Amino acid sequence: MPENLIEKKSNFDLTSRSAFSRDDDVFTSKSYAALLAKNIIPHSHRETADRYVIVKRVFKFQAVMPRITNTEKALLAKYDFNTLEYTTVKQMYEELALLQQWALSADENLKKNSEAILEIRTKELKYIVATSYATISNEIYRGYLALENYFVEISKYGE
């Protein structure tokens, strides 16, 4: 009986394709659950998320956070990452998965850069939320919303 159910199971994977994609599209749609279940969340990510959620709840980002420096932009460019305002949701999912892998790797330099990039992303997110303004107001570039939802999901103080 269970064998019959397994045979009748659909091959359609909800996390592998968007409902709007064609057969030749390479776009994939990953949910937060898939991102969180696929990879182990590093402790540094949880700490950063906890700090972000606490500050957001207590201070509501009333003070404007500074923008990132040229050194921080150079670190992002070294790994071919856009600034947060120019990041799509798909790019943010891929970046978060990559940062999770780097944070758990044996290479200390990669771990250090992973934590630094996550801190840069947090700083960018705080600036966008504090000013309620993103220079790009296109619905495609909503990577900052994906990052914020990721922080809320992994934080123990989540909403």
C-alpha positions as a Markdown table, in Angstrom:
| # | Residue | x | y | z |
|---|---|---|---|---|
| 1 | Met | 0.0 | 0.0 | 0.0 |
| 2 | Pro | 2.7 | 2.6 | 0.8 |
| 3 | Glu | 4.5 | 1.7 | -2.4 |
| 4 | Asn | 1.4 | 2.7 | -4.4 |
| 5 | Leu | 1.4 | 6.1 | -2.7 |
| 6 | Ile | 5.1 | 6.6 | -3.4 |
| 7 | Glu | 4.6 | 5.7 | -7.1 |
| 8 | Lys | 1.7 | 8.1 | -7.5 |
| 9 | Lys | 3.6 | 11.0 | -5.9 |
| 10 | Ser | 4.0 | 13.9 | -8.2 |
| 11 | Asn | 7.4 | 14.9 | -9.4 |
| 12 | Phe | 6.6 | 18.5 | -9.1 |
| 13 | Asp | 8.9 | 20.1 | -6.4 |
| 14 | Leu | 7.4 | 23.3 | -5.0 |
| 15 | Thr | 10.9 | 24.7 | -4.0 |
| 16 | Ser | 12.5 | 24.1 | -7.4 |
| 17 | Arg | 10.4 | 26.1 | -9.8 |
| 18 | Ser | 8.3 | 29.2 | -9.7 |
| 19 | Ala | 4.7 | 29.0 | -10.8 |
| 20 | Phe | 5.5 | 31.6 | -13.5 |
| 21 | Ser | 8.6 | 29.9 | -14.9 |
| 22 | Arg | 8.9 | 28.3 | -18.2 |
| 23 | Asp | 10.7 | 25.0 | -19.0 |
| 24 | Asp | 13.8 | 26.9 | -20.2 |
| 25 | Asp | 14.0 | 29.3 | -17.2 |
| 26 | Val | 16.7 | 28.7 | -14.6 |
| 27 | Phe | 14.9 | 30.8 | -11.9 |
| 28 | Thr | 14.3 | 28.8 | -8.7 |
| 29 | Ser | 12.0 | 29.8 | -5.9 |
| 30 | Lys | 13.2 | 28.8 | -2.5 |
| 31 | Ser | 11.0 | 29.3 | 0.6 |
| 32 | Tyr | 12.4 | 30.3 | 4.0 |
| 33 | Ala | 11.6 | 26.8 | 5.2 |
| 34 | Ala | 13.6 | 25.2 | 2.5 |
| 35 | Leu | 16.6 | 27.6 | 3.1 |
| 36 | Leu | 16.4 | 26.9 | 6.9 |
| 37 | Ala | 15.9 | 23.1 | 6.6 |
| 38 | Lys | 18.5 | 22.6 | 3.9 |
| 39 | Asn | 21.4 | 24.1 | 5.9 |
| 40 | Ile | 22.5 | 24.2 | 9.5 |
| 41 | Ile | 22.1 | 27.7 | 10.8 |
| 42 | Pro | 25.5 | 28.9 | 12.2 |
| 43 | His | 25.6 | 30.3 | 15.7 |
| 44 | Ser | 27.0 | 33.7 | 14.4 |
| 45 | His | 23.9 | 34.0 | 12.2 |
| 46 | Arg | 21.6 | 33.5 | 15.1 |
| 47 | Glu | 23.4 | 36.0 | 17.3 |
| 48 | Thr | 23.3 | 38.6 | 14.5 |
| 49 | Ala | 19.6 | 37.9 | 14.0 |
| 50 | Asp | 18.9 | 38.2 | 17.7 |
| 51 | Arg | 20.7 | 41.6 | 17.9 |
| 52 | Tyr | 18.8 | 42.8 | 14.9 |
| 53 | Val | 15.4 | 41.8 | 16.2 |
| 54 | Ile | 16.0 | 43.2 | 19.7 |
| 55 | Val | 17.3 | 46.5 | 18.4 |
| 56 | Lys | 14.3 | 46.7 | 16.0 |
| 57 | Arg | 11.8 | 46.0 | 18.8 |
| 58 | Val | 13.4 | 48.4 | 21.3 |
| 59 | Phe | 14.5 | 51.3 | 19.3 |
| 60 | Lys | 12.5 | 50.9 | 16.1 |
| 61 | Phe | 15.5 | 52.3 | 14.2 |
| 62 | Gln | 14.7 | 55.9 | 15.1 |
| 63 | Ala | 18.3 | 56.9 | 14.6 |
| 64 | Val | 19.6 | 56.7 | 11.1 |
| 65 | Met | 22.3 | 54.2 | 10.6 |
| 66 | Pro | 25.3 | 55.1 | 8.5 |
| 67 | Arg | 25.8 | 53.7 | 5.1 |
| 68 | Ile | 28.5 | 51.2 | 4.4 |
| 69 | Thr | 32.0 | 52.3 | 3.7 |
| 70 | Asn | 34.1 | 51.8 | 0.6 |
| 71 | Thr | 36.1 | 49.1 | 2.4 |
| 72 | Glu | 32.9 | 47.2 | 3.1 |
| 73 | Lys | 31.8 | 47.7 | -0.5 |
| 74 | Ala | 35.2 | 46.3 | -1.7 |
| 75 | Leu | 34.7 | 43.2 | 0.5 |
| 76 | Leu | 31.3 | 42.6 | -1.1 |
| 77 | Ala | 32.7 | 43.2 | -4.6 |
| 78 | Lys | 35.5 | 40.7 | -3.8 |
| 79 | Tyr | 32.9 | 38.0 | -3.6 |
| 80 | Asp | 30.8 | 39.5 | -6.5 |
| 81 | Phe | 27.9 | 40.6 | -4.2 |
| 82 | Asn | 25.8 | 43.6 | -5.0 |
| 83 | Thr | 24.9 | 46.1 | -2.4 |
| 84 | Leu | 21.6 | 45.2 | -0.6 |
| 85 | Glu | 19.6 | 47.8 | -2.5 |
| 86 | Tyr | 20.5 | 46.0 | -5.8 |
| 87 | Thr | 20.0 | 42.5 | -4.6 |
| 88 | Thr | 17.0 | 40.4 | -5.7 |
| 89 | Val | 15.3 | 37.9 | -3.4 |
| 90 | Lys | 16.8 | 35.0 | -5.4 |
| 91 | Gln | 20.3 | 36.4 | -5.0 |
| 92 | Met | 19.8 | 36.9 | -1.3 |
| 93 | Tyr | 18.7 | 33.3 | -0.8 |
| 94 | Glu | 21.7 | 32.1 | -2.7 |
| 95 | Glu | 24.0 | 34.5 | -0.7 |
| 96 | Leu | 22.5 | 33.4 | 2.6 |
| 97 | Ala | 23.0 | 29.7 | 1.7 |
| 98 | Leu | 26.6 | 30.5 | 0.7 |
| 99 | Leu | 27.3 | 32.5 | 3.9 |
| 100 | Gln | 25.9 | 29.5 | 6.0 |
| 101 | Gln | 28.3 | 27.2 | 4.3 |
| 102 | Trp | 31.3 | 29.5 | 4.7 |
| 103 | Ala | 30.5 | 30.0 | 8.4 |
| 104 | Leu | 30.7 | 26.3 | 9.0 |
| 105 | Ser | 33.8 | 25.7 | 6.8 |
| 106 | Ala | 37.2 | 24.8 | 8.2 |
| 107 | Asp | 38.9 | 27.8 | 6.5 |
| 108 | Glu | 39.2 | 30.5 | 9.1 |
| 109 | Asn | 39.6 | 33.3 | 6.5 |
| 110 | Leu | 36.3 | 32.3 | 4.9 |
| 111 | Lys | 34.6 | 32.2 | 8.3 |
| 112 | Lys | 35.8 | 35.6 | 9.1 |
| 113 | Asn | 34.7 | 37.0 | 5.8 |
| 114 | Ser | 31.3 | 35.3 | 6.1 |
| 115 | Glu | 30.7 | 37.0 | 9.5 |
| 116 | Ala | 32.0 | 40.4 | 8.1 |
| 117 | Ile | 29.6 | 40.2 | 5.1 |
| 118 | Leu | 26.7 | 39.3 | 7.4 |
| 119 | Glu | 27.5 | 42.3 | 9.5 |
| 120 | Ile | 27.7 | 44.5 | 6.4 |
| 121 | Arg | 24.3 | 43.2 | 5.3 |
| 122 | Thr | 22.9 | 43.9 | 8.7 |
| 123 | Lys | 24.2 | 47.5 | 8.6 |
| 124 | Glu | 22.7 | 48.0 | 5.1 |
| 125 | Leu | 19.4 | 46.6 | 6.3 |
| 126 | Lys | 19.3 | 48.9 | 9.3 |
| 127 | Tyr | 19.9 | 51.9 | 7.0 |
| 128 | Ile | 17.2 | 50.9 | 4.6 |
| 129 | Val | 14.7 | 50.3 | 7.4 |
| 130 | Ala | 15.7 | 53.4 | 9.3 |
| 131 | Thr | 15.3 | 55.7 | 6.4 |
| 132 | Ser | 12.3 | 53.8 | 4.9 |
| 133 | Tyr | 14.0 | 54.4 | 1.6 |
| 134 | Ala | 15.8 | 52.2 | -1.0 |
| 135 | Thr | 17.3 | 54.0 | -3.9 |
| 136 | Ile | 15.9 | 51.3 | -6.2 |
| 137 | Ser | 12.1 | 51.1 | -5.7 |
| 138 | Asn | 11.6 | 48.3 | -8.1 |
| 139 | Glu | 9.7 | 45.2 | -6.9 |
| 140 | Ile | 12.5 | 43.0 | -8.3 |
| 141 | Tyr | 15.1 | 44.3 | -5.9 |
| 142 | Arg | 13.6 | 43.2 | -2.6 |
| 143 | Gly | 16.6 | 41.2 | -1.2 |
| 144 | Tyr | 16.5 | 43.4 | 1.9 |
| 145 | Leu | 13.0 | 42.0 | 2.7 |
| 146 | Ala | 14.3 | 38.4 | 2.4 |
| 147 | Leu | 17.2 | 39.2 | 4.7 |
| 148 | Glu | 14.9 | 40.8 | 7.3 |
| 149 | Asn | 12.5 | 37.8 | 7.2 |
| 150 | Tyr | 15.5 | 35.4 | 7.5 |
| 151 | Phe | 16.6 | 37.2 | 10.7 |
| 152 | Val | 13.1 | 37.1 | 12.1 |
| 153 | Glu | 12.8 | 33.3 | 11.3 |
| 154 | Ile | 16.1 | 32.3 | 12.9 |
| 155 | Ser | 16.0 | 34.6 | 15.9 |
| 156 | Lys | 14.7 | 33.3 | 19.2 |
| 157 | Tyr | 13.1 | 36.7 | 19.7 |
| 158 | Gly | 11.2 | 36.5 | 16.4 |
| 159 | Glu | 7.8 | 38.1 | 16.0 |
